[in-house]
Amino acid sequence: MKELLKLHMGCGKRYIPGFVHIDQVSFDHIDYKQDIRKLNNFCSNTVSLIYACQVIEYFDREEVVEILQEWLRVLQPNGTLRLSVPNFEVITRLYCAGLSLEWFLGTLYGKIPDGKGGYVYHKTTYDQKSLASVFDRAGFINAREWDWRETEHSHVDDFSQAYFPHMEKERGILFNLNMEATKPTD
């Protein structure tokens, strides 16, 4: 039996051993330089885990459902889609507590190279209820939060570990929303 794949979507500079890295920009560890909207080079039911950190907010709400349906296709039944996105609820709490708007501009609007000399920016943001709704609309079940400390990629310092104050992972406030969901078995 062939071993199932683990995909790291929109991975950018971050490398996770044992994962297939997919992004539209060039880094030495990128396995497939491509748009992550379509996974035509992957067969259905061949992936056990898809991880995407600070990725889906670059797509609008209607488009992201179609993208997640494509990701659902390649996942095996009971496979996991694990996402990390800026948490609008926590961001607004921190803003109301006195942090300046400038502190959140990168988190809210993003700015990454598009691989063609330009940039792409965030098109939306999420809270727990709205992200659970997107999972549901795309066909996933069992939406739940996940703890970065309990993953096989916990050693990779990415935005799933974004705290205020910076790097205060024991006492700080996590301002990214980490949620995952499962592909149904039927």
MITORGU-688237 format. One record per residue: residue number from 1; x, y, z of N, C-alpha, C, O in turn. Coordinates in nm, 3 decimals, always signed. Example, Ala and Ser with C-alpha at 12.3 -4.5 7.8 and 13.67 -1.06 7.14 Angstrom:
2
   resi       npx       npy       npz      capx      capy      capz       cpx       cpy       cpz       opx       opy       opz
      1    +1.319    -0.569    +0.780    +1.230    -0.450    +0.780    +1.320    -0.330    +0.780    +1.424    -0.332    +0.846
      2    +1.285    -0.225    +0.708    +1.367    -0.106    +0.714    +1.290    +0.003    +0.787    +1.341    +0.114    +0.804
This chain:
186
   resi       npx       npy       npz      capx      capy      capz       cpx       cpy       cpz       opx       opy       opz
      1    +0.084    -0.118    +0.000    +0.000    +0.000    +0.000    +0.089    +0.125    +0.000    +0.184    +0.133    +0.078
      2    +0.058    +0.219    -0.086    +0.135    +0.341    -0.098    +0.109    +0.433    +0.021    -0.005    +0.450    +0.064
      3    +0.217    +0.493    +0.074    +0.203    +0.585    +0.188    +0.130    +0.711    +0.144    +0.157    +0.766    +0.037
      4    +0.039    +0.757    +0.229    -0.036    +0.878    +0.200    +0.051    +1.002    +0.217    +0.143    +1.003    +0.299
      5    +0.021    +1.104    +0.141    +0.098    +1.227    +0.143    +0.047    +1.324    +0.248    -0.067    +1.315    +0.293
      6    +0.135    +1.417    +0.287    +0.099    +1.532    +0.369    +0.139    +1.653    +0.288    +0.254    +1.664    +0.244
      7    +0.045    +1.747    +0.267    +0.071    +1.865    +0.186    +0.083    +1.989    +0.273    +0.004    +2.011    +0.364
      8    +0.183    +2.069    +0.243    +0.201    +2.199    +0.308    +0.172    +2.305    +0.201    +0.257    +2.336    +0.118
      9    +0.051    +2.359    +0.206    +0.003    +2.450    +0.103    +0.045    +2.593    +0.132    +0.035    +2.640    +0.245
     10    +0.092    +2.663    +0.028    +0.134    +2.802    +0.046    +0.241    +2.816    +0.151    +0.237    +2.907    +0.233
     11    +0.339    +2.725    +0.148    +0.437    +2.712    +0.255    +0.538    +2.826    +0.262    +0.594    +2.852    +0.368
     12    +0.561    +2.893    +0.150    +0.660    +3.001    +0.151    +0.796    +2.950    +0.193    +0.843    +2.848    +0.142
     13    +0.861    +3.020    +0.284    +0.996    +2.987    +0.329    +1.002    +2.871    +0.427    +1.110    +2.819    +0.456
     14    +0.887    +2.830    +0.478    +0.888    +2.731    +0.586    +0.887    +2.588    +0.531    +0.809    +2.553    +0.442
     15    +0.975    +2.508    +0.587    +0.993    +2.368    +0.546    +0.954    +2.277    +0.662    +0.998    +2.298    +0.775
     16    +0.871    +2.178    +0.634    +0.834    +2.078    +0.734    +0.877    +1.942    +0.680    +0.823    +1.897    +0.579
     17    +0.972    +1.875    +0.745    +1.014    +1.742    +0.699    +0.895    +1.647    +0.687    +0.807    +1.645    +0.773
     18    +0.894    +1.568    +0.580    +0.788    +1.469    +0.559    +0.667    +1.523    +0.485    +0.575    +1.448    +0.455
     19    +0.665    +1.653    +0.455    +0.554    +1.713    +0.383    +0.594    +1.743    +0.239    +0.712    +1.762    +0.208
     20    +0.495    +1.746    +0.152    +0.512    +1.792    +0.015    +0.480    +1.941    +0.018    +0.372    +1.982    +0.062
     21    +0.574    +2.023    -0.031    +0.561    +2.169    -0.022    +0.514    +2.227    -0.155    +0.573    +2.203    -0.260
     22    +0.404    +2.305    -0.147    +0.343    +2.361    -0.266    +0.327    +2.511    -0.248    +0.269    +2.557    -0.150
     23    +0.379    +2.587    -0.345    +0.367    +2.733    -0.341    +0.391    +2.784    -0.483    +0.443    +2.711    -0.567
     24    +0.353    +2.908    -0.508    +0.375    +2.965    -0.640    +0.504    +3.044    -0.648    +0.536    +3.099    -0.754
     25    +0.579    +3.051    -0.539    +0.709    +3.118    -0.540    +0.819    +3.013    -0.529    +0.794    +2.899    -0.491
     26    +0.940    +3.052    -0.564    +1.052    +2.957    -0.568    +1.136    +2.962    -0.441    +1.187    +3.067    -0.401
     27    +1.149    +2.846    -0.380    +1.245    +2.822    -0.273    +1.299    +2.681    -0.298    +1.234    +2.602    -0.366
     28    +1.416    +2.651    -0.246    +1.479    +2.522    -0.272    +1.393    +2.402    -0.230    +1.400    +2.297    -0.292
     29    +1.312    +2.418    -0.126    +1.234    +2.305    -0.074    +1.098    +2.287    -0.142    +1.027    +2.193    -0.110
     30    +1.062    +2.374    -0.234    +0.931    +2.364    -0.299    +0.929    +2.242    -0.391    +1.013    +2.228    -0.480
     31    +0.834    +2.153    -0.367    +0.820    +2.033    -0.450    +0.738    +2.061    -0.575    +0.766    +2.008    -0.682
     32    +0.634    +2.145    -0.562    +0.549    +2.180    -0.675    +0.528    +2.331    -0.673    +0.464    +2.385    -0.583
     33    +0.583    +2.398    -0.773    +0.561    +2.542    -0.788    +0.435    +2.557    -0.871    +0.436    +2.539    -0.992
     34    +0.325    +2.592    -0.803    +0.196    +2.600    -0.869    +0.098    +2.678    -0.784    +0.121    +2.702    -0.665
     35    -0.010    +2.717    -0.846    -0.123    +2.777    -0.777    -0.187    +2.669    -0.691    -0.199    +2.555    -0.736
     36    -0.227    +2.702    -0.571    -0.282    +2.601    -0.480    -0.432    +2.581    -0.496    -0.492    +2.500    -0.425
     37    -0.492    +2.653    -0.589    -0.637    +2.639    -0.611    -0.672    +2.502    -0.669    -0.775    +2.445    -0.634
     38    -0.590    +2.451    -0.755    -0.615    +2.323    -0.822    -0.500    +2.227    -0.794    -0.383    +2.265    -0.798
     39    -0.535    +2.105    -0.765    -0.436    +2.002    -0.735    -0.448    +1.887    -0.836    -0.452    +1.770    -0.798
     40    -0.454    +1.923    -0.963    -0.472    +1.824    -1.070    -0.361    +1.720    -1.074    -0.381    +1.610    -1.127
     41    -0.246    +1.752    -1.019    -0.134    +1.657    -1.020    -0.141    +1.559    -0.902    -0.047    +1.482    -0.880
     42    -0.249    +1.562    -0.826    -0.268    +1.469    -0.714    -0.398    +1.393    -0.735    -0.501    +1.450    -0.772
     43    -0.392    +1.263    -0.712    -0.510    +1.179    -0.726    -0.602    +1.196    -0.605    -0.558    +1.237    -0.498
     44    -0.728    +1.164    -0.624    -0.825    +1.168    -0.514    -0.786    +1.068    -0.406    -0.732    +0.962    -0.435
     45    -0.813    +1.103    -0.282    -0.796    +1.015    -0.166    -0.652    +0.970    -0.142    -0.629    +0.859    -0.094
     46    -0.554    +1.054    -0.175    -0.413    +1.015    -0.160    -0.339    +1.096    -0.053    -0.218    +1.081    -0.036
     47    -0.411    +1.182    +0.018    -0.347    +1.273    +0.114    -0.411    +1.252    +0.251    -0.533    +1.247    +0.263
     48    -0.328    +1.241    +0.355    -0.381    +1.224    +0.490    -0.399    +1.357    +0.563    -0.487    +1.369    +0.649
     49    -0.317    +1.457    +0.528    -0.319    +1.586    +0.599    -0.283    +1.697    +0.502    -0.188    +1.686    +0.425
     50    -0.360    +1.805    +0.508    -0.326    +1.929    +0.439    -0.311    +2.036    +0.544    -0.400    +2.057    +0.627
     51    -0.197    +2.104    +0.542    -0.172    +2.213    +0.636    -0.151    +2.342    +0.557    -0.072    +2.347    +0.462
     52    -0.222    +2.447    +0.598    -0.208    +2.579    +0.535    -0.216    +2.685    +0.644    -0.318    +2.701    +0.711
     53    -0.107    +2.757    +0.661    -0.098    +2.862    +0.763    -0.095    +2.998    +0.695    -0.008    +3.025    +0.612
     54    -0.188    +3.084    +0.732    -0.201    +3.218    +0.675    -0.207    +3.210    +0.522    -0.128    +3.274    +0.452
     55    -0.300    +3.131    +0.472    -0.313    +3.110    +0.329    -0.454    +3.144    +0.278    -0.468    +3.222    +0.185
     56    -0.557    +3.085    +0.338    -0.690    +3.097    +0.277    -0.747    +3.238    +0.283    -0.841    +3.268    +0.209
     57    -0.694    +3.324    +0.366    -0.745    +3.462    +0.372    -0.704    +3.543    +0.249    -0.750    +3.655    +0.231
     58    -0.618    +3.487    +0.164    -0.581    +3.551    +0.037    -0.688    +3.530    -0.071    -0.677    +3.586    -0.180
     59    -0.791    +3.451    -0.040    -0.900    +3.424    -0.133    -1.029    +3.479    -0.074    -1.046    +3.482    +0.048
     60    -1.121    +3.522    -0.161    -1.248    +3.571    -0.107    -1.333    +3.455    -0.058    -1.304    +3.339    -0.086
     61    -1.438    +3.488    +0.016    -1.519    +3.386    +0.085    -1.583    +3.286    -0.011    -1.591    +3.167    +0.022
     62    -1.629    +3.330    -0.127    -1.691    +3.238    -0.222    -1.586    +3.148    -0.286    -1.607    +3.028    -0.302
     63    -1.475    +3.205    -0.323    -1.368    +3.130    -0.388    -1.308    +3.025    -0.295    -1.274    +2.916    -0.339
     64    -1.295    +3.056    -0.168    -1.229    +2.964    -0.076    -1.308    +2.835    -0.059    -1.248    +2.729    -0.037
     65    -1.439    +2.840    -0.070    -1.517    +2.717    -0.059    -1.481    +2.622    -0.173    -1.463    +2.502    -0.149
     66    -1.470    +2.673    -0.294    -1.431    +2.589    -0.409    -1.290    +2.533    -0.392    -1.264    +2.417    -0.426
     67    -1.200    +2.613    -0.339    -1.062    +2.568    -0.317    -1.061    +2.455    -0.214    -0.996    +2.353    -0.235
     68    -1.133    +2.473    -0.105    -1.136    +2.369    -0.002    -1.206    +2.243    -0.051    -1.173    +2.133    -0.007
     69    -1.300    +2.257    -0.142    -1.362    +2.137    -0.202    -1.260    +2.060    -0.285    -1.262    +1.937    -0.288
     70    -1.171    +2.132    -0.353    -1.064    +2.065    -0.429    -0.968    +1.996    -0.333    -0.924    +1.884    -0.359
     71    -0.936    +2.061    -0.223    -0.848    +1.999    -0.123    -0.916    +1.878    -0.060    -0.851    +1.778    -0.030
     72    -1.047    +1.888    -0.040    -1.124    +1.775    +0.012    -1.113    +1.654    -0.080    -1.103    +1.540    -0.034
     73    -1.114    +1.679    -0.209    -1.105    +1.571    -0.308    -0.979    +1.488    -0.289    -0.986    +1.365    -0.296
     74    -0.866    +1.550    -0.266    -0.740    +1.475    -0.256    -0.721    +1.410    -0.119    -0.642    +1.317    -0.105
     75    -0.793    +1.459    -0.019    -0.783    +1.397    +0.113    -0.848    +1.259    +0.115    -0.949    +1.237    +0.048
     76    -0.791    +1.169    +0.190    -0.852    +1.039    +0.212    -0.973    +1.057    +0.305    -0.978    +1.155    +0.379
     77    -1.069    +0.965    +0.304    -1.175    +0.970    +0.403    -1.113    +0.971    +0.544    -1.021    +0.894    +0.572
     78    -1.162    +1.057    +0.629    -1.108    +1.079    +0.763    -0.979    +1.162    +0.762    -0.918    +1.182    +0.868
     79    -0.936    +1.210    +0.645    -0.818    +1.296    +0.637    -0.848    +1.431    +0.700    -0.963    +1.469    +0.717
     80    -0.741    +1.504    +0.733    -0.754    +1.629    +0.807    -0.707    +1.748    +0.725    -0.601    +1.745    +0.662
     81    -0.788    +1.853    +0.727    -0.747    +1.984    +0.676    -0.720    +2.070    +0.798    -0.809    +2.093    +0.879
     82    -0.598    +2.118    +0.811    -0.555    +2.199    +0.927    -0.520    +2.339    +0.878    -0.430    +2.355    +0.795
     83    -0.591    +2.439    +0.929    -0.569    +2.577    +0.888    -0.530    +2.665    +1.007    -0.565    +2.637    +1.122
     84    -0.457    +2.770    +0.976    -0.429    +2.876    +1.073    -0.452    +3.008    +1.001    -0.393    +3.033    +0.896
     85    -0.537    +3.093    +1.058    -0.573    +3.220    +0.997    -0.571    +3.328    +1.104    -0.582    +3.298    +1.223
     86    -0.555    +3.456    +1.064    -0.568    +3.563    +1.163    -0.705    +3.555    +1.230    -0.807    +3.537    +1.164
     87    -0.707    +3.570    +1.362    -0.830    +3.558    +1.440    -0.889    +3.696    +1.464    -0.842    +3.770    +1.551
     88    -0.991    +3.730    +1.387    -1.050    +3.864    +1.394    -1.100    +3.897    +1.534    -1.085    +4.011    +1.581
     89    -1.158    +3.799    +1.602    -1.210    +3.824    +1.737    -1.097    +3.866    +1.832    -1.113    +3.963    +1.907
     90    -0.987    +3.797    +1.831    -0.875    +3.830    +1.921    -0.810    +3.962    +1.879    -0.774    +4.043    +1.963
     91    -0.796    +3.982    +1.749    -0.736    +4.106    +1.700    -0.817    +4.227    +1.748    -0.760    +4.326    +1.792
     92    -0.949    +4.218    +1.738    -1.032    +4.331    +1.781    -1.024    +4.351    +1.932    -1.027    +4.465    +1.979
     93    -1.015    +4.243    +2.008    -0.998    +4.257    +2.153    -0.867    +4.327    +2.186    -0.864    +4.416    +2.272
     94    -0.759    +4.289    +2.118    -0.629    +4.353    +2.144    -0.631    +4.499    +2.100    -0.572    +4.584    +2.166
     95    -0.698    +4.527    +1.991    -0.711    +4.666    +1.945    -0.788    +4.748    +2.048    -0.746    +4.858    +2.084
     96    -0.900    +4.696    +2.095    -0.980    +4.767    +2.195    -0.906    +4.781    +2.328    -0.937    +4.871    +2.407
     97    -0.811    +4.695    +2.354    -0.730    +4.704    +2.476    -0.618    +4.808    +2.464    -0.548    +4.835    +2.561
     98    -0.602    +4.866    +2.343    -0.506    +4.975    +2.330    -0.393    +4.958    +2.231    -0.316    +5.051    +2.210
     99    -0.382    +4.842    +2.168    -0.278    +4.827    +2.066    -0.315    +4.911    +1.944    -0.432    +4.918    +1.907
    100    -0.217    +4.972    +1.883    -0.244    +5.060    +1.769    -0.279    +4.978    +1.645    -0.241    +4.862    +1.632
    101    -0.353    +5.040    +1.555    -0.391    +4.977    +1.430    -0.268    +4.930    +1.352    -0.272    +4.824    +1.290
    102    -0.161    +5.007    +1.354    -0.040    +4.971    +1.281    +0.013    +4.834    +1.321    +0.075    +4.765    +1.240
    103    -0.010    +4.794    +1.445    +0.038    +4.666    +1.493    -0.028    +4.550    +1.417    +0.031    +4.443    +1.406
    104    -0.150    +4.572    +1.364    -0.227    +4.465    +1.302    -0.231    +4.470    +1.150    -0.288    +4.381    +1.088
    105    -0.173    +4.570    +1.088    -0.187    +4.586    +0.944    -0.137    +4.465    +0.866    -0.204    +4.420    +0.773
    106    -0.022    +4.411    +0.902    +0.030    +4.292    +0.833    -0.059    +4.172    +0.851    -0.083    +4.097    +0.756
    107    -0.109    +4.154    +0.972    -0.197    +4.041    +1.001    -0.329    +4.053    +0.927    -0.380    +3.954    +0.874
    108    -0.385    +4.173    +0.923    -0.514    +4.191    +0.858    -0.507    +4.194    +0.706    -0.595    +4.140    +0.639
    109    -0.403    +4.255    +0.651    -0.400    +4.277    +0.507    -0.294    +4.196    +0.433    -0.302    +4.183    +0.311
    110    -0.196    +4.141    +0.504    -0.094    +4.060    +0.441    -0.024    +4.133    +0.328    -0.065    +4.242    +0.289
    111    +0.080    +4.075    +0.278    +0.150    +4.126    +0.160    +0.260    +4.026    +0.131    +0.363    +4.024    +0.198
    112    +0.236    +3.943    +0.031    +0.338    +3.845    -0.006    +0.365    +3.854    -0.155    +0.276    +3.890    -0.232
    113    +0.487    +3.821    -0.196    +0.518    +3.821    -0.339    +0.431    +3.719    -0.412    +0.404    +3.610    -0.360
    114    +0.388    +3.755    -0.532    +0.305    +3.665    -0.611    +0.386    +3.575    -0.703    +0.329    +3.495    -0.777
    115    +0.519    +3.588    -0.700    +0.605    +3.508    -0.786    +0.618    +3.565    -0.926    +0.688    +3.508    -1.010
    116    +0.551    +3.677    -0.952    +0.554    +3.739    -1.085    +0.600    +3.884    -1.078    +0.584    +3.959    -1.174
    117    +0.656    +3.925    -0.964    +0.704    +4.062    -0.947    +0.606    +4.153    -0.876    +0.639    +4.269    -0.851
    118    +0.489    +4.105    -0.844    +0.389    +4.184    -0.773    +0.361    +4.125    -0.635    +0.439    +4.045    -0.583
    119    +0.249    +4.164    -0.578    +0.212    +4.118    -0.445    +0.065    +4.078    -0.443    -0.014    +4.122    -0.526
    120    +0.031    +3.993    -0.347    -0.109    +3.960    -0.320    -0.137    +3.997    -0.174    -0.048    +3.994    -0.089
    121    -0.263    +4.032    -0.149    -0.305    +4.078    -0.017    -0.423    +3.996    +0.033    -0.495    +3.935    -0.046
    122    -0.442    +3.994    +0.164    -0.557    +3.926    +0.223    -0.685    +3.987    +0.170    -0.694    +4.108    +0.151
    123    -0.785    +3.902    +0.147    -0.916    +3.948    +0.100    -1.024    +3.936    +0.207    -1.133    +3.992    +0.192
    124    -0.994    +3.864    +0.316    -1.095    +3.845    +0.420    -1.025    +3.810    +0.551    -0.903    +3.796    +0.556
    125    -1.104    +3.795    +0.653    -1.056    +3.749    +0.783    -1.163    +3.659    +0.843    -1.276    +3.654    +0.792
    126    -1.130    +3.588    +0.948    -1.221    +3.489    +1.005    -1.223    +3.498    +1.157    -1.129    +3.545    +1.221
    127    -1.334    +3.450    +1.211    -1.343    +3.415    +1.352    -1.384    +3.267    +1.355    -1.403    +3.205    +1.250
    128    -1.397    +3.212    +1.474    -1.424    +3.068    +1.483    -1.554    +3.029    +1.412    -1.557    +2.930    +1.339
    129    -1.659    +3.105    +1.431    -1.788    +3.072    +1.371    -1.782    +3.078    +1.219    -1.834    +2.989    +1.151
    130    -1.721    +3.182    +1.164    -1.718    +3.196    +1.018    -1.627    +3.091    +0.953    -1.658    +3.043    +0.844
    131    -1.517    +3.055    +1.017    -1.431    +2.951    +0.960    -1.499    +2.815    +0.967    -1.488    +2.735    +0.873
    132    -1.569    +2.787    +1.075    -1.644    +2.661    +1.085    -1.749    +2.654    +0.975    -1.774    +2.547    +0.920
    133    -1.811    +2.767    +0.943    -1.910    +2.772    +0.836    -1.847    +2.741    +0.700    -1.907    +2.671    +0.618
    134    -1.728    +2.793    +0.676    -1.657    +2.765    +0.550    -1.625    +2.616    +0.540    -1.645    +2.555    +0.435
    135    -1.575    +2.557    +0.648    -1.550    +2.412    +0.649    -1.677    +2.337    +0.612    -1.676    +2.248    +0.527
    136    -1.787    +2.373    +0.676    -1.915    +2.306    +0.653    -1.959    +2.320    +0.508    -1.999    +2.221    +0.446
    137    -1.954    +2.440    +0.453    -1.996    +2.464    +0.315    -1.909    +2.389    +0.215    -1.956    +2.353    +0.107
    138    -1.784    +2.364    +0.250    -1.693    +2.291    +0.160    -1.709    +2.140    +0.172    -1.653    +2.066    +0.092
    139    -1.786    +2.092    +0.272    -1.811    +1.949    +0.285    -1.735    +1.879    +0.396    -1.740    +1.757    +0.407
    140    -1.665    +1.954    +0.479    -1.591    +1.897    +0.591    -1.682    +1.880    +0.712    -1.788    +1.941    +0.721
    141    -1.639    +1.795    +0.805    -1.712    +1.773    +0.929    -1.617    +1.792    +1.046    -1.495    +1.800    +1.030
    142    -1.676    +1.799    +1.165    -1.600    +1.798    +1.290    -1.498    +1.913    +1.299    -1.383    +1.891    +1.337
    143    -1.541    +2.034    +1.265    -1.452    +2.150    +1.278    -1.420    +2.172    +1.425    -1.509    +2.169    +1.511
    144    -1.292    +2.195    +1.454    -1.247    +2.209    +1.592    -1.116    +2.287    +1.595    -1.045    +2.295    +1.495
    145    -1.085    +2.344    +1.708    -0.957    +2.412    +1.724    -0.848    +2.307    +1.748    -0.876    +2.198    +1.798
    146    -0.725    +2.343    +1.713    -0.611    +2.255    +1.738    -0.501    +2.335    +1.807    -0.492    +2.456    +1.790
    147    -0.418    +2.266    +1.883    -0.307    +2.326    +1.957    -0.177    +2.297    +1.882    -0.144    +2.181    +1.858
    148    -0.106    +2.402    +1.845    +0.018    +2.384    +1.768    +0.118    +2.296    +1.841    +0.200    +2.231    +1.777
    149    +0.113    +2.293    +1.974    +0.208    +2.213    +2.053    +0.190    +2.063    +2.031    +0.281    +1.984    +2.058
    150    +0.070    +2.023    +1.982    +0.036    +1.882    +1.968    +0.041    +1.834    +1.824    -0.023    +1.734    +1.790
    151    +0.115    +1.903    +1.738    +0.123    +1.865    +1.597    +0.263    +1.817    +1.562    +0.359    +1.842    +1.635
    152    +0.273    +1.747    +1.449    +0.404    +1.703    +1.402    +0.486    +1.817    +1.345    +0.603    +1.798    +1.312
    153    +0.427    +1.937    +1.333    +0.500    +2.054    +1.284    +0.516    +2.161    +1.392    +0.534    +2.279    +1.361
    154    +0.508    +2.121    +1.518    +0.519    +2.217    +1.629    +0.656    +2.285    +1.635    +0.668    +2.394    +1.692
    155    +0.756    +2.223    +1.578    +0.891    +2.281    +1.579    +0.908    +2.392    +1.474    +1.010    +2.460    +1.473
    156    +0.810    +2.409    +1.387    +0.816    +2.511    +1.282    +0.747    +2.637    +1.335    +0.625    +2.638    +1.355
    157    +0.824    +2.741    +1.356    +0.770    +2.866    +1.411    +0.704    +2.945    +1.299    +0.769    +3.020    +1.226
    158    +0.573    +2.926    +1.286    +0.496    +2.999    +1.185    +0.385    +3.076    +1.256    +0.385    +3.086    +1.379
    159    +0.291    +3.130    +1.181    +0.187    +3.213    +1.241    +0.087    +3.134    +1.326    +0.007    +3.194    +1.397
    160    +0.090    +3.003    +1.320    +0.005    +2.925    +1.410    +0.051    +2.943    +1.554    -0.018    +2.903    +1.648
    161    +0.169    +3.002    +1.571    +0.227    +3.029    +1.702    +0.245    +3.180    +1.724    +0.337    +3.222    +1.795
    162    +0.159    +3.262    +1.663    +0.170    +3.408    +1.670    +0.107    +3.459    +1.799    -0.014    +3.448    +1.819
    163    +0.188    +3.516    +1.885    +0.141    +3.563    +2.014    +0.168    +3.711    +2.033    +0.258    +3.769    +1.972
    164    +0.086    +3.771    +2.119    +0.114    +3.904    +2.171    +0.128    +3.889    +2.322    +0.041    +3.830    +2.386
    165    +0.235    +3.941    +2.379    +0.354    +3.995    +2.314    +0.429    +3.888    +2.235    +0.418    +3.768    +2.261
    166    +0.506    +3.936    +2.137    +0.579    +3.848    +2.046    +0.662    +3.744    +2.123    +0.737    +3.778    +2.214
    167    +0.645    +3.618    +2.084    +0.719    +3.503    +2.137    +0.685    +3.470    +2.283    +0.754    +3.389    +2.344
    168    +0.582    +3.530    +2.339    +0.538    +3.497    +2.476    +0.440    +3.380    +2.468    +0.321    +3.396    +2.494
    169    +0.492    +3.262    +2.433    +0.406    +3.147    +2.405    +0.346    +3.083    +2.530    +0.252    +3.005    +2.519
    170    +0.397    +3.115    +2.646    +0.341    +3.060    +2.769    +0.238    +3.153    +2.833    +0.139    +3.106    +2.887
    171    +0.262    +3.284    +2.827    +0.174    +3.379    +2.895    +0.101    +3.473    +2.799    +0.010    +3.545    +2.840
    172    +0.139    +3.472    +2.671    +0.082    +3.566    +2.576    -0.054    +3.524    +2.524    -0.111    +3.422    +2.565
    173    -0.105    +3.604    +2.432    -0.236    +3.580    +2.371    -0.214    +3.537    +2.225    -0.156    +3.612    +2.146
    174    -0.258    +3.418    +2.192    -0.249    +3.367    +2.055    -0.346    +3.445    +1.969    -0.467    +3.445    +1.996
    175    -0.297    +3.512    +1.865    -0.390    +3.590    +1.783    -0.414    +3.530    +1.645    -0.471    +3.597    +1.559
    176    -0.372    +3.407    +1.624    -0.416    +3.332    +1.507    -0.517    +3.228    +1.552    -0.509    +3.176    +1.664
    177    -0.610    +3.198    +1.466    -0.711    +3.097    +1.491    -0.665    +2.968    +1.425    -0.646    +2.964    +1.303
    178    -0.646    +2.864    +1.502    -0.603    +2.735    +1.453    -0.721    +2.639    +1.456    -0.766    +2.597    +1.563
    179    -0.771    +2.605    +1.337    -0.884    +2.512    +1.328    -0.857    +2.405    +1.223    -0.786    +2.428    +1.125
    180    -0.914    +2.289    +1.247    -0.904    +2.180    +1.152    -1.040    +2.114    +1.140    -1.128    +2.132    +1.223
    181    -1.054    +2.036    +1.033    -1.178    +1.962    +1.008    -1.143    +1.833    +0.935    -1.030    +1.814    +0.891
    182    -1.240    +1.746    +0.923    -1.218    +1.611    +0.871    -1.301    +1.588    +0.746    -1.412    +1.639    +0.733
    183    -1.245    +1.509    +0.653    -1.321    +1.464    +0.537    -1.412    +1.349    +0.583    -1.366    +1.255    +0.647
    184    -1.541    +1.358    +0.548    -1.632    +1.248    +0.587    -1.590    +1.116    +0.524    -1.519    +1.112    +0.424
    185    -1.635    +1.007    +0.585    -1.602    +0.873    +0.534    -1.698    +0.827    +0.426    -1.666    +0.734    +0.352
    186    -1.817    +0.889    +0.414    -1.911    +0.843    +0.311    -1.909    +0.930    +0.190    -1.982    +0.904    +0.094
